[in-house]
Amino acid sequence: MPKVLEINGYKFSFYSNENDEPAHIHITKNTSNAKYWLEPELLEEYSYGFKLIERRKIKNILREHYNTLIKKWHEHFEN
């Protein structure tokens, strides 16, 4: 599970066996976890354990680092 980014305790990663799905990212912090689609648009798939304020922070981080996350996804799965 390559970790792409870590900010304020939020770990952003993807599973190497999920290349049959559109680009997405998994987020964990402590025992909470979430999955967001990056393509075709930024969209929350699920979120367990994160409060609403944390989900807003996550979405802001995703927006801020969107280009890096997409680049890392395609670099990993196109090789």
Stockholm file with secondary structure:
# STOCKHOLM 1.0

chainA/1-79         MPKVLEINGYKFSFYSNENDEPAHIHITKNTSNAKYWLEPELLEEYSYGFKLIERRKIKNILREHYNTLIKKWHEHFEN
#=GR chainA/1-79 SS CCEEEEETTEEEECCTTCTTSCSEEEEEETTEEEEEECSSSCEEEEEESCCHHHHHHHHHHHHHTHHHHHHHHHHHHCC
#=GC SS_cons        CCEEEEETTEEEECCTTCTTSCSEEEEEETTEEEEEECSSSCEEEEEESCCHHHHHHHHHHHHHTHHHHHHHHHHHHCC
//
